């Protein structure tokens, strides 16, 4: 519970009490009937209903993929792999699907990265380098490409060092550091001179991981990126209040 | 003597109605017949655009179009435009099935009377359609979905008939149909139908917040004004062939265990004018000040029955609703990244309205949403750059370990993207004191506000102690073999409109320290 009884705008903070008194409900429920609709005649969950299991086809596979894409949390890579290589091909095909909602398309991109899908490199590269894609989509594409173990991703990531959006460039730095290929060094050197300090600092840090000493100008502001994480002992910080 | 109650309300504008339909996913365009669709329809199609439409129409004047590839081979469109066109248009030779219409078996649908839905699609396409999926929303608000195989006969005929449906309330019945072909492509279409009542003019009042029983509304207490508020949406349905004007006066009669405790009236902002065979939407709220009987009953965790009525054009529609008190949760939404004012407004709405309406079926709702940002100091600016696109679970832990808000609301870190593409994540049974590195939810940008609201509710459910409904969750009333388990809000692949919460689940959540009671 908040010790401060006033919000930052000065208005009193309303704190409901924890209830202990029992409720006193005495109204008779109003009877309501249920809407009805037909039941599925096929199911992707054999044994869960009387419906027949779905036939093994791309239509059924797509239905299964959509179910996984709707999961709130991350889907383990083994779950995707259990659907087989055809599922990966279908995910690549879905990148061009105009009916797919943006957030689901981003999930498809991330999933292809998770799967290390070599067959998706070309299309992910197209997304990363297509300025008509949103900055967030480009960031997702960079993130996915960096997780695919293939030398072809390095030049694609390298072509994005001039992306106008710092979030994209920062992700490119992360991925160029992650791919652990010496071909990434020239691009990281460019990014170590980036106009955005956050990008330049991170690039300098990644260069050191490659055993390359960045330029003096970069070094002055280049702390080692702390990829290891330890629980902090000091009090947590409070973000700034945002008003409408 | 204190007046028993006050109220206000209004009829929804057309713009609000359009926005509502958009949130239901009902703005899907019909496919284009490249040889016969009118030129203005083609030009107005958002995925085709006027420039491509002009070139397409010029080509069509000279040639029949067999497939969109004819346009590509003639140099009229490029490869990217071909990919688009193949998904929204067809020529004489139909490559893949597309839904061309959704209809019902009778011109008018009536309450309690069975009806079927017919899905028409392009017949004899080269790629065979295999499944049709339907998502429906009944006037009562109940949603449902089902999958059906398409027989050889239906493929040849270009249609499949699904029945039987029965609606128990009048209003609008929405259908989204998805056809799935053998190549893994899909095509989607939506339609809305009026459901009418033999009792010619009806009024339905639906509480904005429901209680645990699922058949009572939950009033909200305003601590500043010391009033109980009863928020509700209203639907007026006219099943006659004439316009009906119910005026603007609403009368509310309140009873406690059958005994009258008071009646009051108020005016809506305008008359309720319902065109023939139509539904009109609106909202109303009543409030009950300290000293009134309703205030005393609600403050003692009691319940009341309200009877709402209006009168006009010779009709007096009446409806009753029970109101009960409830428990609450709150969200601190902590923005990490750049979000437009519209996006901020939408994620607030997702938490305050959509997630709240998911908790509607039980006696819990979203009490408040406060907005914060990690931005504005050199340290926070650096953290914003670092955490706006979350790259690992370690980063999630680091973010949660560093920031919190010292109040009783759940902390929700709202980032632009996540490496794993997940909509969100949360610890199960998160800490009440919000200490440590598992002290909040981490959600990512999602332009679909309904889906985002579902994520808020789902992840809050985890934080408040729930496991997935299809896992070993310790609840006897969540059966993983139930064919409708996907309707549960905390099913692992809960859909954007999954809103079922069981009694066991709500009882578990109510034990968490961040769930409070509104009453003393």
Interface residues (C-beta under 8 A of the other chain):
Chain A: X1 X2 X3 X4 X7 X11 X12 X13 X14 X15 X16 X17 X18 X19 X21 X22 X23 X24 X25 X26 X27 X29 X30 X32 X33 X34 X35 X36 X37 X38 X39 X40 X41 X42 X43 X44 X45 X47 X48 X49 X51 X52 X54 X55 X57 X58 X59 X60 X61 X62 X63 X67 X68 X70 X71 X72 X73 X74 X75 X90 X93 X96 X97 X98 X99 X101 X102 X103 X106 X107 X108 X109 X110 X111 X113 X114 X136 X139 X140 X143 X166 X167 X170 X171 X174 X196 X198 X227 X228 X229 X231 X232 X236 X237 X238 X239 X240 X241 X242 X243 X244
Chain B: X47 X83 X84 X87 X88 X112 X114 X129 X130 X131 X133 X136 X138 X140 X142 X144 X146 X147 X148 X149 X162 X163 X164 X165 X166 X167 X168 X169 X180 X181 X182 X183 X184 X185 X186 X187 X188 X213 X215 X216 X221 X223 X224 X256 X257 X300 X301 X302 X303 X304 X305 X320 X321 X322 X324 X325 X327 X328 X334 X335 X337 X344 X345 X367 X368 X370 X371 X372 X373 X374 X375 X376 X377 X379 X380 X382 X385 X386 X388 X389 X391 X394 X395 X397 X398 X401 X402 X403 X404 X405 X406 X407 X408 X416 X417 X418 X419 X420 X421 X422 X423 X424 X425 X434 X435 X436 X437 X439 X445 X446 X447 X448 X451 X454 X455 X458 X459 X480 X481 X482 X483 X485 X486 X492 X493 X494 X495 X496 X516 X517 X518 X519 X520
